[in-house]
Amino acid sequence: MIRLLHLAAIAGLIASAIYAYSIKYDTLYQAEQVAKLKTRLRKEREAVAVLRAEWQLLTRPDRLQAAVDKYLTLEPVGTVHLGRLADLPARPDRGDEIARKLEALGLTATATPAARDKPGPTTSRPAEEPRTTGSTAARATSARPTPVRPASTRTPTATR
């Protein structure tokens, strides 16, 4: 029985030694791969730096101006080349897209509750149109005064 236990312990020891060596060599292989990738990365960064330097050289304004003068026959832009705003086609009227979508769904556009509950205009200014649901834009004719907040009435707390 003791011999069998000794043989199992020796077999376990050999198996763990083999596993430890395999882990060690796998770690060394991975470290070599990392070193190779770092070298490749450094070379690529150097290549990118060279390409950026070449691009800077090729896009110098004095070099480009010389190439333009040599190869292109450009004319200065005159008023003949410019268009007027009146020459543009009129923009098509899009209408109320939200109301169209609501009608397509079988719903109708309703006025906001605030606009619906207000009584008719009693002043001499023209009546405002009720805004459709979802409209948050304020009218320029109805300027609301901004409320003034009182100064803080909190007293500072004593520090210890």
Buried (B, 14 or more C-beta within 10 A) or exposed (E): EEEEEEEEEEEEEEEEEEEEEEEEEEEEEEEEEEEEEEEEEEEEEEEEEEEEEEEEEEEEEEEEEEEEEEEEEEEEEEEEEEEEEEEEEEEEEEEEEEBEEBEEEEEEBEBBEEBEEEEEEEEEEEEEEBBBBEEEEEEEEEEEEEEEEEEEEEEEEEEE
